[in-house]
Amino acid sequence: MNMLIAEYDYDVDIAVQREEEREIALKEGEVKGSYQKALETARLMKQSHCKLDFIMQITGLPLSEIEKL
């Protein structure tokens, strides 16, 4: 009931939305960064002639991604 009576504040609403968008963008950036790091690690391991199953185990990448490197 209190929520229905509370006064709506546009500026607060916009600030909250922007903060949520920043948090989402940060999480997406972390995921992309982790993926790029895994690719780089796999590339270096492949150049060092590590076995593909070992590279998959360490990086968490699928075989198809490792073979592309």
PyMOL Python script that loads the backbone (N, CA, C, O; Angstrom):
from pymol import cmd

cmd.read_pdbstr("""\
ATOM      1  N   MET A   1       0.816  -1.186   0.000  1.00  0.00           N
ATOM      2  CA  MET A   1       0.000   0.000   0.000  1.00  0.00           C
ATOM      3  C   MET A   1       0.864   1.257   0.000  1.00  0.00           C
ATOM      4  O   MET A   1       0.557   2.226  -0.694  1.00  0.00           O
ATOM      5  N   ASN A   2       1.950   1.239   0.783  1.00  0.00           N
ATOM      6  CA  ASN A   2       2.832   2.400   0.839  1.00  0.00           C
ATOM      7  C   ASN A   2       3.445   2.714  -0.518  1.00  0.00           C
ATOM      8  O   ASN A   2       3.668   3.881  -0.841  1.00  0.00           O
ATOM      9  N   MET A   3       3.718   1.690  -1.312  1.00  0.00           N
ATOM     10  CA  MET A   3       4.309   1.902  -2.630  1.00  0.00           C
ATOM     11  C   MET A   3       3.355   2.667  -3.536  1.00  0.00           C
ATOM     12  O   MET A   3       3.791   3.452  -4.378  1.00  0.00           O
ATOM     13  N   LEU A   4       2.090   2.447  -3.372  1.00  0.00           N
ATOM     14  CA  LEU A   4       1.113   3.131  -4.203  1.00  0.00           C
ATOM     15  C   LEU A   4       0.971   4.602  -3.815  1.00  0.00           C
ATOM     16  O   LEU A   4       0.631   5.441  -4.648  1.00  0.00           O
ATOM     17  N   ILE A   5       1.227   4.898  -2.572  1.00  0.00           N
ATOM     18  CA  ILE A   5       1.097   6.258  -2.080  1.00  0.00           C
ATOM     19  C   ILE A   5       2.384   7.061  -2.283  1.00  0.00           C
ATOM     20  O   ILE A   5       2.340   8.287  -2.382  1.00  0.00           O
ATOM     21  N   ALA A   6       3.511   6.385  -2.345  1.00  0.00           N
ATOM     22  CA  ALA A   6       4.812   7.059  -2.454  1.00  0.00           C
ATOM     23  C   ALA A   6       4.854   7.955  -3.690  1.00  0.00           C
ATOM     24  O   ALA A   6       4.259   7.647  -4.723  1.00  0.00           O
ATOM     25  N   GLU A   7       5.561   9.055  -3.559  1.00  0.00           N
ATOM     26  CA  GLU A   7       5.670  10.014  -4.648  1.00  0.00           C
ATOM     27  C   GLU A   7       6.716   9.533  -5.656  1.00  0.00           C
ATOM     28  O   GLU A   7       7.824   9.153  -5.277  1.00  0.00           O
ATOM     29  N   TYR A   8       6.366   9.552  -6.910  1.00  0.00           N
ATOM     30  CA  TYR A   8       7.268   9.145  -7.981  1.00  0.00           C
ATOM     31  C   TYR A   8       8.268  10.268  -8.243  1.00  0.00           C
ATOM     32  O   TYR A   8       7.893  11.432  -8.379  1.00  0.00           O
ATOM     33  N   ASP A   9       9.546   9.896  -8.311  1.00  0.00           N
ATOM     34  CA  ASP A   9      10.603  10.876  -8.578  1.00  0.00           C
ATOM     35  C   ASP A   9      11.304  10.466  -9.862  1.00  0.00           C
ATOM     36  O   ASP A   9      12.046   9.484  -9.886  1.00  0.00           O
ATOM     37  N   TYR A  10      11.071  11.205 -10.906  1.00  0.00           N
ATOM     38  CA  TYR A  10      11.626  10.906 -12.228  1.00  0.00           C
ATOM     39  C   TYR A  10      13.152  10.835 -12.197  1.00  0.00           C
ATOM     40  O   TYR A  10      13.734   9.905 -12.756  1.00  0.00           O
ATOM     41  N   ASP A  11      13.805  11.794 -11.560  1.00  0.00           N
ATOM     42  CA  ASP A  11      15.266  11.829 -11.511  1.00  0.00           C
ATOM     43  C   ASP A  11      15.846  10.602 -10.819  1.00  0.00           C
ATOM     44  O   ASP A  11      16.850  10.051 -11.269  1.00  0.00           O
ATOM     45  N   VAL A  12      15.231  10.182  -9.749  1.00  0.00           N
ATOM     46  CA  VAL A  12      15.685   8.980  -9.041  1.00  0.00           C
ATOM     47  C   VAL A  12      15.477   7.759  -9.927  1.00  0.00           C
ATOM     48  O   VAL A  12      16.343   6.887 -10.004  1.00  0.00           O
ATOM     49  N   ASP A  13      14.344   7.700 -10.588  1.00  0.00           N
ATOM     50  CA  ASP A  13      14.055   6.582 -11.480  1.00  0.00           C
ATOM     51  C   ASP A  13      15.108   6.479 -12.589  1.00  0.00           C
ATOM     52  O   ASP A  13      15.609   5.390 -12.870  1.00  0.00           O
ATOM     53  N   ILE A  14      15.439   7.595 -13.208  1.00  0.00           N
ATOM     54  CA  ILE A  14      16.439   7.605 -14.274  1.00  0.00           C
ATOM     55  C   ILE A  14      17.804   7.208 -13.728  1.00  0.00           C
ATOM     56  O   ILE A  14      18.529   6.454 -14.378  1.00  0.00           O
ATOM     57  N   ALA A  15      18.168   7.697 -12.553  1.00  0.00           N
ATOM     58  CA  ALA A  15      19.459   7.364 -11.945  1.00  0.00           C
ATOM     59  C   ALA A  15      19.551   5.867 -11.668  1.00  0.00           C
ATOM     60  O   ALA A  15      20.595   5.258 -11.902  1.00  0.00           O
ATOM     61  N   VAL A  16      18.484   5.277 -11.179  1.00  0.00           N
ATOM     62  CA  VAL A  16      18.463   3.839 -10.902  1.00  0.00           C
ATOM     63  C   VAL A  16      18.596   3.054 -12.205  1.00  0.00           C
ATOM     64  O   VAL A  16      19.343   2.077 -12.260  1.00  0.00           O
ATOM     65  N   GLN A  17      17.891   3.463 -13.243  1.00  0.00           N
ATOM     66  CA  GLN A  17      17.978   2.775 -14.533  1.00  0.00           C
ATOM     67  C   GLN A  17      19.389   2.846 -15.101  1.00  0.00           C
ATOM     68  O   GLN A  17      19.896   1.857 -15.629  1.00  0.00           O
ATOM     69  N   ARG A  18      20.015   3.993 -14.997  1.00  0.00           N
ATOM     70  CA  ARG A  18      21.387   4.146 -15.515  1.00  0.00           C
ATOM     71  C   ARG A  18      22.361   3.272 -14.744  1.00  0.00           C
ATOM     72  O   ARG A  18      23.255   2.668 -15.336  1.00  0.00           O
ATOM     73  N   GLU A  19      22.200   3.199 -13.441  1.00  0.00           N
ATOM     74  CA  GLU A  19      23.081   2.355 -12.626  1.00  0.00           C
ATOM     75  C   GLU A  19      22.909   0.886 -13.005  1.00  0.00           C
ATOM     76  O   GLU A  19      23.890   0.148 -13.098  1.00  0.00           O
ATOM     77  N   GLU A  20      21.676   0.464 -13.221  1.00  0.00           N
ATOM     78  CA  GLU A  20      21.430  -0.922 -13.635  1.00  0.00           C
ATOM     79  C   GLU A  20      22.057  -1.198 -14.993  1.00  0.00           C
ATOM     80  O   GLU A  20      22.620  -2.272 -15.204  1.00  0.00           O
ATOM     81  N   GLU A  21      21.969  -0.248 -15.913  1.00  0.00           N
ATOM     82  CA  GLU A  21      22.580  -0.404 -17.236  1.00  0.00           C
ATOM     83  C   GLU A  21      24.101  -0.499 -17.130  1.00  0.00           C
ATOM     84  O   GLU A  21      24.724  -1.280 -17.849  1.00  0.00           O
ATOM     85  N   ARG A  22      24.701   0.290 -16.240  1.00  0.00           N
ATOM     86  CA  ARG A  22      26.163   0.229 -16.039  1.00  0.00           C
ATOM     87  C   ARG A  22      26.575  -1.125 -15.495  1.00  0.00           C
ATOM     88  O   ARG A  22      27.587  -1.684 -15.918  1.00  0.00           O
ATOM     89  N   GLU A  23      25.798  -1.657 -14.560  1.00  0.00           N
ATOM     90  CA  GLU A  23      26.101  -2.965 -13.984  1.00  0.00           C
ATOM     91  C   GLU A  23      26.020  -4.062 -15.048  1.00  0.00           C
ATOM     92  O   GLU A  23      26.868  -4.953 -15.091  1.00  0.00           O
ATOM     93  N   ILE A  24      25.016  -3.996 -15.891  1.00  0.00           N
ATOM     94  CA  ILE A  24      24.858  -4.981 -16.963  1.00  0.00           C
ATOM     95  C   ILE A  24      26.026  -4.886 -17.941  1.00  0.00           C
ATOM     96  O   ILE A  24      26.582  -5.908 -18.344  1.00  0.00           O
ATOM     97  N   ALA A  25      26.399  -3.672 -18.322  1.00  0.00           N
ATOM     98  CA  ALA A  25      27.510  -3.478 -19.257  1.00  0.00           C
ATOM     99  C   ALA A  25      28.813  -3.987 -18.657  1.00  0.00           C
ATOM    100  O   ALA A  25      29.631  -4.578 -19.362  1.00  0.00           O
ATOM    101  N   LEU A  26      29.010  -3.766 -17.375  1.00  0.00           N
ATOM    102  CA  LEU A  26      30.225  -4.230 -16.709  1.00  0.00           C
ATOM    103  C   LEU A  26      30.291  -5.749 -16.725  1.00  0.00           C
ATOM    104  O   LEU A  26      31.344  -6.323 -17.000  1.00  0.00           O
ATOM    105  N   LYS A  27      29.171  -6.401 -16.431  1.00  0.00           N
ATOM    106  CA  LYS A  27      29.131  -7.859 -16.440  1.00  0.00           C
ATOM    107  C   LYS A  27      29.396  -8.402 -17.844  1.00  0.00           C
ATOM    108  O   LYS A  27      30.124  -9.382 -18.003  1.00  0.00           O
ATOM    109  N   GLU A  28      28.809  -7.772 -18.861  1.00  0.00           N
ATOM    110  CA  GLU A  28      29.035  -8.202 -20.236  1.00  0.00           C
ATOM    111  C   GLU A  28      30.498  -8.027 -20.615  1.00  0.00           C
ATOM    112  O   GLU A  28      31.064  -8.875 -21.306  1.00  0.00           O
ATOM    113  N   GLY A  29      31.111  -6.948 -20.174  1.00  0.00           N
ATOM    114  CA  GLY A  29      32.523  -6.703 -20.436  1.00  0.00           C
ATOM    115  C   GLY A  29      33.404  -7.746 -19.783  1.00  0.00           C
ATOM    116  O   GLY A  29      34.395  -8.183 -20.368  1.00  0.00           O
ATOM    117  N   GLU A  30      33.046  -8.147 -18.572  1.00  0.00           N
ATOM    118  CA  GLU A  30      33.812  -9.173 -17.876  1.00  0.00           C
ATOM    119  C   GLU A  30      33.733 -10.502 -18.611  1.00  0.00           C
ATOM    120  O   GLU A  30      34.734 -11.209 -18.726  1.00  0.00           O
ATOM    121  N   VAL A  31      32.565 -10.841 -19.104  1.00  0.00           N
ATOM    122  CA  VAL A  31      32.380 -12.095 -19.836  1.00  0.00           C
ATOM    123  C   VAL A  31      33.210 -12.079 -21.115  1.00  0.00           C
ATOM    124  O   VAL A  31      33.895 -13.053 -21.427  1.00  0.00           O
ATOM    125  N   LYS A  32      33.148 -10.970 -21.856  1.00  0.00           N
ATOM    126  CA  LYS A  32      33.926 -10.861 -23.094  1.00  0.00           C
ATOM    127  C   LYS A  32      35.416 -10.918 -22.808  1.00  0.00           C
ATOM    128  O   LYS A  32      36.168 -11.552 -23.548  1.00  0.00           O
ATOM    129  N   GLY A  33      35.845 -10.263 -21.744  1.00  0.00           N
ATOM    130  CA  GLY A  33      37.254 -10.276 -21.370  1.00  0.00           C
ATOM    131  C   GLY A  33      37.728 -11.666 -20.986  1.00  0.00           C
ATOM    132  O   GLY A  33      38.829 -12.077 -21.352  1.00  0.00           O
ATOM    133  N   SER A  34      36.902 -12.385 -20.252  1.00  0.00           N
ATOM    134  CA  SER A  34      37.247 -13.754 -19.856  1.00  0.00           C
ATOM    135  C   SER A  34      37.360 -14.655 -21.078  1.00  0.00           C
ATOM    136  O   SER A  34      38.263 -15.487 -21.162  1.00  0.00           O
ATOM    137  N   TYR A  35      36.448 -14.489 -22.018  1.00  0.00           N
ATOM    138  CA  TYR A  35      36.475 -15.288 -23.242  1.00  0.00           C
ATOM    139  C   TYR A  35      37.733 -14.994 -24.054  1.00  0.00           C
ATOM    140  O   TYR A  35      38.384 -15.909 -24.559  1.00  0.00           O
ATOM    141  N   GLN A  36      38.069 -13.712 -24.174  1.00  0.00           N
ATOM    142  CA  GLN A  36      39.277 -13.343 -24.924  1.00  0.00           C
ATOM    143  C   GLN A  36      40.519 -13.897 -24.252  1.00  0.00           C
ATOM    144  O   GLN A  36      41.446 -14.337 -24.932  1.00  0.00           O
ATOM    145  N   LYS A  37      40.551 -13.883 -22.931  1.00  0.00           N
ATOM    146  CA  LYS A  37      41.692 -14.434 -22.191  1.00  0.00           C
ATOM    147  C   LYS A  37      41.797 -15.938 -22.412  1.00  0.00           C
ATOM    148  O   LYS A  37      42.897 -16.466 -22.574  1.00  0.00           O
ATOM    149  N   ALA A  38      40.677 -16.622 -22.419  1.00  0.00           N
ATOM    150  CA  ALA A  38      40.671 -18.063 -22.666  1.00  0.00           C
ATOM    151  C   ALA A  38      41.186 -18.367 -24.073  1.00  0.00           C
ATOM    152  O   ALA A  38      41.946 -19.317 -24.263  1.00  0.00           O
ATOM    153  N   LEU A  39      40.776 -17.565 -25.060  1.00  0.00           N
ATOM    154  CA  LEU A  39      41.269 -17.758 -26.426  1.00  0.00           C
ATOM    155  C   LEU A  39      42.778 -17.550 -26.508  1.00  0.00           C
ATOM    156  O   LEU A  39      43.479 -18.318 -27.167  1.00  0.00           O
ATOM    157  N   GLU A  40      43.273 -16.521 -25.843  1.00  0.00           N
ATOM    158  CA  GLU A  40      44.707 -16.236 -25.858  1.00  0.00           C
ATOM    159  C   GLU A  40      45.487 -17.358 -25.181  1.00  0.00           C
ATOM    160  O   GLU A  40      46.540 -17.771 -25.667  1.00  0.00           O
ATOM    161  N   THR A  41      44.971 -17.845 -24.065  1.00  0.00           N
ATOM    162  CA  THR A  41      45.626 -18.961 -23.373  1.00  0.00           C
ATOM    163  C   THR A  41      45.644 -20.197 -24.254  1.00  0.00           C
ATOM    164  O   THR A  41      46.664 -20.881 -24.339  1.00  0.00           O
ATOM    165  N   ALA A  42      44.527 -20.493 -24.913  1.00  0.00           N
ATOM    166  CA  ALA A  42      44.450 -21.649 -25.799  1.00  0.00           C
ATOM    167  C   ALA A  42      45.418 -21.502 -26.968  1.00  0.00           C
ATOM    168  O   ALA A  42      46.063 -22.473 -27.367  1.00  0.00           O
ATOM    169  N   ARG A  43      45.522 -20.303 -27.515  1.00  0.00           N
ATOM    170  CA  ARG A  43      46.442 -20.073 -28.624  1.00  0.00           C
ATOM    171  C   ARG A  43      47.882 -20.344 -28.193  1.00  0.00           C
ATOM    172  O   ARG A  43      48.635 -21.005 -28.908  1.00  0.00           O
ATOM    173  N   LEU A  44      48.257 -19.839 -27.039  1.00  0.00           N
ATOM    174  CA  LEU A  44      49.616 -20.057 -26.534  1.00  0.00           C
ATOM    175  C   LEU A  44      49.879 -21.532 -26.227  1.00  0.00           C
ATOM    176  O   LEU A  44      50.967 -22.046 -26.488  1.00  0.00           O
ATOM    177  N   MET A  45      48.886 -22.195 -25.678  1.00  0.00           N
ATOM    178  CA  MET A  45      49.037 -23.625 -25.379  1.00  0.00           C
ATOM    179  C   MET A  45      49.156 -24.437 -26.660  1.00  0.00           C
ATOM    180  O   MET A  45      49.923 -25.398 -26.725  1.00  0.00           O
ATOM    181  N   LYS A  46      48.402 -24.049 -27.670  1.00  0.00           N
ATOM    182  CA  LYS A  46      48.461 -24.757 -28.951  1.00  0.00           C
ATOM    183  C   LYS A  46      49.827 -24.557 -29.598  1.00  0.00           C
ATOM    184  O   LYS A  46      50.387 -25.487 -30.177  1.00  0.00           O
ATOM    185  N   GLN A  47      50.361 -23.337 -29.497  1.00  0.00           N
ATOM    186  CA  GLN A  47      51.696 -23.072 -30.036  1.00  0.00           C
ATOM    187  C   GLN A  47      52.768 -23.864 -29.291  1.00  0.00           C
ATOM    188  O   GLN A  47      53.819 -24.181 -29.848  1.00  0.00           O
ATOM    189  N   SER A  48      52.488 -24.181 -28.022  1.00  0.00           N
ATOM    190  CA  SER A  48      53.430 -24.970 -27.215  1.00  0.00           C
ATOM    191  C   SER A  48      53.204 -26.468 -27.391  1.00  0.00           C
ATOM    192  O   SER A  48      53.805 -27.284 -26.692  1.00  0.00           O
ATOM    193  N   HIS A  49      52.330 -26.819 -28.333  1.00  0.00           N
ATOM    194  CA  HIS A  49      52.040 -28.211 -28.693  1.00  0.00           C
ATOM    195  C   HIS A  49      51.400 -29.006 -27.560  1.00  0.00           C
ATOM    196  O   HIS A  49      51.679 -30.193 -27.392  1.00  0.00           O
ATOM    197  N   CYS A  50      50.542 -28.347 -26.784  1.00  0.00           N
ATOM    198  CA  CYS A  50      49.779 -29.059 -25.759  1.00  0.00           C
ATOM    199  C   CYS A  50      48.683 -29.873 -26.450  1.00  0.00           C
ATOM    200  O   CYS A  50      48.228 -29.517 -27.538  1.00  0.00           O
ATOM    201  N   LYS A  51      48.274 -30.943 -25.825  1.00  0.00           N
ATOM    202  CA  LYS A  51      47.200 -31.768 -26.378  1.00  0.00           C
ATOM    203  C   LYS A  51      45.883 -30.993 -26.321  1.00  0.00           C
ATOM    204  O   LYS A  51      45.631 -30.229 -25.389  1.00  0.00           O
ATOM    205  N   LEU A  52      45.053 -31.211 -27.343  1.00  0.00           N
ATOM    206  CA  LEU A  52      43.796 -30.476 -27.442  1.00  0.00           C
ATOM    207  C   LEU A  52      42.870 -30.731 -26.261  1.00  0.00           C
ATOM    208  O   LEU A  52      42.212 -29.804 -25.788  1.00  0.00           O
ATOM    209  N   ASP A  53      42.804 -31.966 -25.776  1.00  0.00           N
ATOM    210  CA  ASP A  53      41.927 -32.245 -24.639  1.00  0.00           C
ATOM    211  C   ASP A  53      42.399 -31.522 -23.379  1.00  0.00           C
ATOM    212  O   ASP A  53      41.582 -31.122 -22.550  1.00  0.00           O
ATOM    213  N   PHE A  54      43.710 -31.354 -23.232  1.00  0.00           N
ATOM    214  CA  PHE A  54      44.252 -30.608 -22.104  1.00  0.00           C
ATOM    215  C   PHE A  54      43.902 -29.125 -22.224  1.00  0.00           C
ATOM    216  O   PHE A  54      43.542 -28.488 -21.234  1.00  0.00           O
ATOM    217  N   ILE A  55      44.007 -28.579 -23.430  1.00  0.00           N
ATOM    218  CA  ILE A  55      43.658 -27.175 -23.662  1.00  0.00           C
ATOM    219  C   ILE A  55      42.179 -26.947 -23.353  1.00  0.00           C
ATOM    220  O   ILE A  55      41.814 -25.946 -22.737  1.00  0.00           O
ATOM    221  N   MET A  56      41.330 -27.883 -23.784  1.00  0.00           N
ATOM    222  CA  MET A  56      39.896 -27.783 -23.507  1.00  0.00           C
ATOM    223  C   MET A  56      39.631 -27.788 -22.002  1.00  0.00           C
ATOM    224  O   MET A  56      38.806 -27.022 -21.506  1.00  0.00           O
ATOM    225  N   GLN A  57      40.330 -28.650 -21.293  1.00  0.00           N
ATOM    226  CA  GLN A  57      40.142 -28.767 -19.852  1.00  0.00           C
ATOM    227  C   GLN A  57      40.571 -27.481 -19.136  1.00  0.00           C
ATOM    228  O   GLN A  57      39.875 -27.019 -18.232  1.00  0.00           O
ATOM    229  N   ILE A  58      41.687 -26.910 -19.524  1.00  0.00           N
ATOM    230  CA  ILE A  58      42.217 -25.725 -18.853  1.00  0.00           C
ATOM    231  C   ILE A  58      41.411 -24.471 -19.188  1.00  0.00           C
ATOM    232  O   ILE A  58      41.113 -23.675 -18.299  1.00  0.00           O
ATOM    233  N   THR A  59      41.059 -24.289 -20.455  1.00  0.00           N
ATOM    234  CA  THR A  59      40.410 -23.051 -20.874  1.00  0.00           C
ATOM    235  C   THR A  59      38.888 -23.104 -20.813  1.00  0.00           C
ATOM    236  O   THR A  59      38.237 -22.064 -20.716  1.00  0.00           O
ATOM    237  N   GLY A  60      38.316 -24.297 -20.867  1.00  0.00           N
ATOM    238  CA  GLY A  60      36.866 -24.420 -20.895  1.00  0.00           C
ATOM    239  C   GLY A  60      36.276 -24.149 -22.279  1.00  0.00           C
ATOM    240  O   GLY A  60      35.057 -24.066 -22.431  1.00  0.00           O
ATOM    241  N   LEU A  61      37.127 -24.013 -23.271  1.00  0.00           N
ATOM    242  CA  LEU A  61      36.671 -23.749 -24.640  1.00  0.00           C
ATOM    243  C   LEU A  61      36.322 -25.062 -25.340  1.00  0.00           C
ATOM    244  O   LEU A  61      36.914 -26.100 -25.043  1.00  0.00           O
ATOM    245  N   PRO A  62      35.363 -25.020 -26.267  1.00  0.00           N
ATOM    246  CA  PRO A  62      35.049 -26.229 -27.032  1.00  0.00           C
ATOM    247  C   PRO A  62      36.147 -26.503 -28.065  1.00  0.00           C
ATOM    248  O   PRO A  62      36.897 -25.606 -28.452  1.00  0.00           O
ATOM    249  N   LEU A  63      36.220 -27.734 -28.490  1.00  0.00           N
ATOM    250  CA  LEU A  63      37.233 -28.155 -29.459  1.00  0.00           C
ATOM    251  C   LEU A  63      37.147 -27.319 -30.741  1.00  0.00           C
ATOM    252  O   LEU A  63      38.175 -26.953 -31.310  1.00  0.00           O
ATOM    253  N   SER A  64      35.942 -27.020 -31.190  1.00  0.00           N
ATOM    254  CA  SER A  64      35.793 -26.253 -32.438  1.00  0.00           C
ATOM    255  C   SER A  64      36.456 -24.876 -32.354  1.00  0.00           C
ATOM    256  O   SER A  64      37.023 -24.406 -33.340  1.00  0.00           O
ATOM    257  N   GLU A  65      36.390 -24.231 -31.195  1.00  0.00           N
ATOM    258  CA  GLU A  65      37.038 -22.919 -31.018  1.00  0.00           C
ATOM    259  C   GLU A  65      38.552 -23.061 -31.023  1.00  0.00           C
ATOM    260  O   GLU A  65      39.257 -22.237 -31.605  1.00  0.00           O
ATOM    261  N   ILE A  66      39.045 -24.099 -30.379  1.00  0.00           N
ATOM    262  CA  ILE A  66      40.500 -24.300 -30.302  1.00  0.00           C
ATOM    263  C   ILE A  66      41.076 -24.635 -31.661  1.00  0.00           C
ATOM    264  O   ILE A  66      42.166 -24.180 -32.006  1.00  0.00           O
ATOM    265  N   GLU A  67      40.356 -25.425 -32.433  1.00  0.00           N
ATOM    266  CA  GLU A  67      40.846 -25.804 -33.757  1.00  0.00           C
ATOM    267  C   GLU A  67      40.924 -24.612 -34.704  1.00  0.00           C
ATOM    268  O   GLU A  67      41.726 -24.618 -35.638  1.00  0.00           O
ATOM    269  N   LYS A  68      40.106 -23.595 -34.476  1.00  0.00           N
ATOM    270  CA  LYS A  68      40.127 -22.398 -35.329  1.00  0.00           C
ATOM    271  C   LYS A  68      41.400 -21.572 -35.128  1.00  0.00           C
ATOM    272  O   LYS A  68      41.789 -20.804 -36.008  1.00  0.00           O
ATOM    273  N   LEU A  69      42.040 -21.730 -33.983  1.00  0.00           N
ATOM    274  CA  LEU A  69      43.206 -20.903 -33.660  1.00  0.00           C
ATOM    275  C   LEU A  69      44.426 -21.303 -34.478  1.00  0.00           C
ATOM    276  O   LEU A  69      45.492 -20.706 -34.329  1.00  0.00           O
TER     277      LEU A  69
END
""", "prot")
cmd.dss("prot")
cmd.show_as("cartoon", "prot")
cmd.util.cbc("prot")
cmd.orient("prot")
